[in-house]
Amino acid sequence: MPLKRRLYPQLIEDVSRREIGVVIGPRQVGKTTLLKAIQRYYQKAKILSRYFNLEIPSDAHFFAQPPQNILDDFSKAKLALLIDEFHYLPNATKLFKAIYDGYPKLKVFASGSSALEMHKHLKESLAGRRRLYRVYPLSFSEWLPSRNLRTKLPHQFNVKLSPSTHRILRKHLETFVIFGGMPGLVHEKTNEDKKRLLLDLVATYIQKDVKALLREEDILSFNRLLVLLASQEGNLFSELAVSRDLNYSLRQVRKDISILNQMFLIDVLKPFFTNRTRELKQTNKVYFFDAGIRNAVLRDFRLLNARPDKGALLESFVLHEIQKNMNVSQDIYYWRTREKDEVDFILVQDRVPLAVEVKSKLKGPEIPQGVRQFLRKYTECRTVVILNDDLLKEISFEDKRVLFAPHYFAFLIPSLSM
């Protein structure tokens, strides 16, 4: 069955906007599929559209012409241009600026896999003329129908779930946490085929994308850095310690982290603080953009309950479920003090924090010490979510709302701040 992507309705809603629509995200997360879906929408609306993939030599050759020749070709009728891998365009800024300023009948959606290339090709002259759309791997709610059409995720926290529904959702979540949400996986029938696809994707990222940005002699060190990042996911990340452990210059570590971040392959989570003297500064956490890719880097596809890194995997799942459902005015951080009080995630909207803690088994509605300290320090925080294996319950703590819920409720968390 076709996958229903959460971003698609937003793209369709914006087809009448004049800005250049720039669809960004890692390779193989579904950018091309979304562009093709937009093209089908245009076909149904009887609006002319043309699709180009600039990794295809003939399409790239067409755009090698002077910009005015290209514009003359496109300007004869109302037309939608769908350009895949636009960063191969040598004159992207000039062309897109000319379209926006002088050709209101032309609408452009363009996709790219690297923020490095995007910033290189879409310069400041496009400020106010572009609209960015981030494409992630499948969320759990997008992936679930490919495995089970009958079982639905809850639409709010204050619901009652039957034990059988909870068991089914837990089982599917454990599969999702191991293999991740890369869209191509839904077509693979066996776990071996899924592993092969993920390993191939890791090789593609390194060989096709990263290798072009590094010297040949840096590739081995870069591979070691990838494994180290995967093994330390969710922990405080010290660039200096990594430099010492890998015998790798601090400058190169910082460069490689920046490359991975700008290629959307890792997420760098910064600390939440107001008191700079007592809370950690300049220390980030790093998460891979997809659990399946991270497990492929480690070559570890053991079941969730057989893994010592179960906590890190669940934490990563929660982070990405929140990210995939956040609105543009929300930001996410972690919190930790020098006294080692900590909260896994702090979701902020309009300067008001919402605390999220990720646990496994809970005996009852216990509020962790770090959460208690955070609530006492940040009295403006009115809501806490404590995600866990089984407990679904709501209590109050010092006039705060505390929600206990299974991990698969994570996608609902951004709606609590709206």
C-alpha positions in Angstrom: 0.0 0.0 0.0 1.2 3.6 -0.7 2.8 5.3 2.4 1.0 8.3 3.6 3.6 11.0 4.5 2.7 13.6 7.1 4.5 16.3 5.0 2.5 15.7 1.8 -0.7 17.7 2.8 1.5 20.7 3.7 3.3 20.6 0.3 0.0 20.4 -1.5 -1.4 23.3 0.6 1.6 25.4 -0.5 1.5 24.7 -4.3 -0.1 28.2 -4.7 2.7 29.9 -2.8 5.3 31.8 -4.9 8.3 30.8 -2.8 10.7 28.2 -4.1 9.9 25.0 -2.2 13.1 23.3 -1.1 12.6 19.8 0.2 15.6 18.6 2.2 16.7 15.5 4.0 19.1 12.5 3.8 19.2 10.1 0.8 16.4 7.6 0.5 14.0 9.2 3.0 11.3 9.8 0.3 12.1 13.2 -1.2 11.7 11.9 -4.8 8.5 10.1 -3.9 7.1 13.3 -2.6 8.0 15.2 -5.7 6.4 12.5 -7.8 3.3 12.7 -5.6 3.2 16.5 -6.2 3.5 15.9 -9.9 0.4 13.5 -9.8 -1.5 16.3 -8.0 -0.7 18.7 -10.8 -1.7 16.1 -13.4 -5.1 15.7 -11.7 -5.5 19.5 -11.5 -4.6 19.6 -15.2 -1.6 21.9 -14.6 1.5 21.3 -16.7 4.5 20.0 -14.8 8.0 18.9 -15.6 10.2 16.6 -13.5 14.0 16.6 -13.7 16.5 14.4 -11.8 19.9 16.1 -12.1 21.7 12.8 -11.5 20.4 11.8 -14.9 22.9 13.2 -17.5 20.3 14.4 -20.0 18.4 16.3 -17.4 21.7 17.8 -16.1 22.7 18.8 -19.6 19.4 20.7 -20.1 20.2 22.9 -17.1 23.7 23.5 -18.3 22.3 26.1 -20.7 22.4 29.9 -19.8 19.6 30.7 -17.4 17.7 32.9 -19.9 17.5 30.0 -22.4 16.0 27.8 -19.7 13.5 30.5 -18.6 12.5 31.1 -22.2 11.7 27.4 -22.5 9.6 27.4 -19.3 7.8 30.7 -19.6 5.3 29.8 -22.3 2.5 28.6 -20.0 1.6 28.1 -16.3 4.1 25.4 -15.3 5.3 23.5 -12.2 9.0 22.5 -12.1 10.0 19.6 -9.9 13.8 19.4 -9.6 15.4 16.4 -7.8 19.0 16.8 -6.5 19.0 20.5 -7.3 22.5 21.0 -5.7 24.0 19.8 -9.0 22.7 23.1 -10.6 25.7 25.4 -11.0 23.4 28.4 -11.2 20.6 27.5 -8.8 20.5 30.8 -6.9 20.5 32.9 -10.1 17.8 30.7 -11.8 15.5 30.5 -8.7 15.8 34.2 -8.0 14.9 35.0 -11.6 11.9 32.7 -11.5 10.6 34.2 -8.2 11.1 37.8 -9.3 9.9 37.7 -12.9 7.9 34.5 -13.6 4.9 34.2 -11.3 3.4 31.5 -13.5 6.3 29.2 -12.6 6.2 27.2 -9.4 9.3 25.3 -8.3 9.8 22.4 -5.9 13.4 21.3 -5.6 15.0 18.6 -3.4 18.5 18.2 -2.0 20.3 15.8 0.4 22.8 18.2 2.0 22.5 21.4 3.9 26.1 22.0 3.0 25.2 22.0 -0.7 22.0 23.9 0.0 23.8 26.8 1.7 26.4 26.8 -1.1 23.8 27.0 -3.9 21.0 28.9 -2.2 22.7 32.1 -1.1 21.4 35.1 0.9 19.8 36.6 -2.2 17.0 34.0 -1.9 16.1 35.1 1.6 12.3 35.4 1.6 12.1 33.6 -1.7 12.4 30.0 -0.5 10.4 27.8 1.9 12.1 24.8 3.5 10.5 21.4 4.1 12.5 18.8 6.2 11.8 15.2 5.2 12.6 12.6 7.9 12.5 8.8 7.8 9.0 7.4 8.4 7.5 8.1 11.8 6.0 5.2 13.7 2.5 6.4 12.7 3.5 6.5 9.0 5.2 3.1 9.2 2.6 1.2 11.2 -0.1 0.8 8.5 2.5 -1.0 6.3 2.6 -3.7 9.0 -0.9 -3.6 10.6 -3.9 -1.9 9.1 -6.3 -2.7 11.9 -4.4 -1.5 15.0 -4.4 2.3 15.4 -2.2 4.6 17.5 -4.0 6.6 20.2 -4.9 10.2 19.3 -4.6 11.6 22.8 -3.1 10.8 26.2 -6.3 10.3 28.2 -7.5 7.1 26.5 -8.0 3.6 27.6 -6.1 0.9 25.7 -7.0 -2.7 25.8 -4.1 -5.1 26.8 -4.2 -6.7 23.4 -3.8 -3.4 21.5 -0.9 -2.4 23.8 0.8 -5.7 23.2 0.5 -5.4 19.4 1.8 -1.8 19.5 4.7 -2.8 21.7 5.7 -5.6 19.4 5.6 -3.4 16.3 7.6 -0.6 18.2 10.3 -3.1 19.0 10.7 -4.0 15.3 10.7 -0.3 14.4 13.3 0.6 16.9 15.7 -2.1 15.5 15.2 -1.5 11.8 14.2 2.2 11.7 12.0 4.1 9.4 13.8 4.2 6.0 10.9 3.9 3.5 12.6 1.3 1.4 12.4 -1.2 4.2 8.6 -1.6 4.0 9.1 -3.5 0.7 11.6 -6.0 2.2 10.1 -9.3 3.4 12.8 -10.8 5.5 15.0 -9.4 8.3 18.1 -10.4 6.3 16.9 -8.3 3.3 16.3 -5.3 5.7 19.8 -5.7 7.1 21.3 -5.8 3.6 19.5 -2.6 2.6 20.6 -0.7 5.7 24.2 -1.8 5.3 24.1 -0.7 1.6 22.7 2.7 2.6 25.5 3.2 5.1 28.0 2.4 2.4 26.2 4.8 0.0 26.3 7.7 2.5 30.0 7.2 3.1 31.1 6.4 -0.4 28.9 8.8 -2.3 28.3 11.8 0.0 31.0 11.9 2.7 33.9 10.7 0.6 33.5 13.7 -1.7 34.0 16.0 1.2 37.1 14.3 2.8 40.6 13.5 1.8 41.1 9.8 1.0 43.3 9.3 4.0 40.6 10.6 6.3 38.0 8.0 5.4 39.3 5.3 7.8 39.3 7.8 10.7 35.8 8.9 9.7 34.5 5.4 9.8 35.9 4.9 13.3 34.2 8.2 14.3 30.9 6.9 13.0 31.2 3.7 15.1 32.2 5.8 18.2 29.2 8.1 17.7 26.8 5.2 17.3 28.1 3.5 20.5 27.8 6.7 22.5 24.4 7.8 21.2 22.4 9.7 23.8 25.5 10.3 26.0 27.2 13.6 26.6 29.6 14.1 23.7 33.0 15.6 24.2 34.8 16.5 21.0 38.1 16.7 22.9 37.7 13.1 24.4 36.8 11.8 20.9 40.0 13.5 19.5 42.1 11.7 22.1 40.4 8.3 21.8 40.8 8.3 18.0 44.1 10.1 17.8 42.3 12.4 15.5 42.8 16.2 15.5 40.2 18.2 17.3 39.7 20.4 14.2 39.0 17.3 12.1 36.5 15.9 14.7 34.6 19.2 14.6 34.7 19.3 10.8 33.4 15.7 10.6 30.6 16.3 13.1 29.6 19.4 11.2 29.5 17.5 7.9 27.4 14.7 9.4 25.0 17.3 10.9 24.7 19.2 7.7 24.0 16.1 5.7 21.2 15.3 8.2 22.9 12.1 9.2 23.1 13.0 12.9 21.1 15.3 15.2 23.1 17.4 17.7 21.1 18.2 20.8 22.1 21.2 22.8 21.5 21.8 26.6 18.7 23.8 27.9 19.8 26.4 30.5 19.2 29.8 31.9 21.8 29.7 34.6 25.1 29.4 32.8 27.2 29.0 35.9 25.5 25.8 37.3 24.3 24.0 34.2 26.4 22.4 31.6 27.7 24.5 28.8 29.0 23.7 25.3 28.4 20.0 25.9 26.0 18.4 23.4 24.4 15.0 22.8 24.5 13.3 19.4 21.9 11.0 17.9 21.8 9.2 14.5 18.9 10.4 12.3 17.5 6.8 12.1 17.8 3.8 14.5 18.2 1.3 11.6 21.2 3.3 10.1 22.8 3.5 13.6 22.4 -0.2 14.1 23.8 -0.9 10.7 26.9 1.2 11.6 27.3 -1.0 14.7 26.3 -4.1 12.8 24.0 -5.0 15.7 20.4 -6.0 15.0 19.7 -7.9 18.2 16.2 -7.7 19.6 15.5 -4.8 21.9 15.3 -6.7 25.2 18.6 -8.5 24.4 20.6 -5.2 24.1 22.6 -3.3 26.7 21.7 -0.1 24.7 18.0 -0.5 25.0 17.7 2.8 26.8 19.6 4.7 24.2 17.4 3.2 21.4 14.2 4.1 23.1 15.5 7.6 23.9 16.4 8.0 20.2 13.0 6.8 19.1 11.3 9.4 21.4 13.5 12.2 20.2 12.7 11.5 16.5 9.0 11.0 17.1 8.9 14.4 18.7 11.0 16.0 16.0 8.9 14.6 13.2 5.8 16.2 14.8 7.1 19.5 16.0 5.9 22.8 14.6 8.2 25.5 13.4 8.0 27.5 16.7 9.1 24.5 18.9 12.7 23.6 19.8 14.0 20.6 21.7 17.0 20.3 24.1 18.2 18.2 27.0 18.8 19.3 30.6 21.6 18.4 33.0 23.2 20.2 35.9 26.7 19.9 37.4 25.1 18.1 40.2 24.0 15.5 37.6 20.3 16.2 37.8 19.0 15.6 34.3 15.9 15.3 32.1 16.1 13.6 28.8 14.3 16.2 26.6 12.9 19.7 27.1 10.5 20.8 24.4 10.1 24.6 24.3 7.5 26.7 22.7 7.1 30.4 23.4 9.8 30.1 26.1 7.7 27.6 28.1 9.4 24.2 28.7 7.7 20.8 28.7 9.8 18.0 30.3 10.1 14.5 28.8 11.7 11.6 30.5 12.3 8.2 28.9 12.2 5.1 31.1 11.8 1.3 30.7 10.0 -0.7 33.4 8.2 1.3 36.1 6.7 -0.2 39.2 4.4 2.7 39.6 3.9 6.4 38.9 7.3 7.4 40.2 8.7 10.8 39.4 12.5 10.7 38.8 14.6 13.0 41.0 15.9 15.0 37.9 12.3 15.8 36.9 11.5 17.0 40.4 14.5 19.3 40.4 13.6 20.7 37.0 10.0 21.4 38.0 11.2 23.2 41.1 13.7 25.3 39.2 11.5 26.1 36.2 8.1 26.8 37.7 6.7 27.8 34.3 6.9 24.2 33.2 3.3 22.9 33.7 3.5 19.5 32.0 5.8 16.4 32.3 5.6 13.3 30.2 7.3 10.1 31.5 7.4 7.5 28.7 7.8 3.9 29.7 7.1 0.3 28.7 3.5 -0.2 30.0 2.2 2.4 32.5 -0.6 4.7 31.3 -1.7 7.1 34.0 -2.0 10.8 34.9 -1.1 12.4 38.3 -0.4 15.8 39.7 2.9 16.9 41.3 3.0 20.4 43.0 0.2 21.5 40.7 1.9 20.2 37.6 0.4 17.7 35.2 2.4 14.5 35.0 1.5 12.0 32.2 2.8 8.4 32.3 2.4 6.7 28.9 4.0 3.9 26.7 6.8 5.1 24.4 4.6 5.0 21.3 2.6 8.0 22.6 5.7 10.2 21.9 4.4 11.6 18.7 1.6 13.3 20.6 4.0 15.3 22.9 4.3 18.4 20.6 0.5 18.9 20.7 0.7 19.3 24.5 2.6 22.6 24.0 0.3 24.1 21.4 
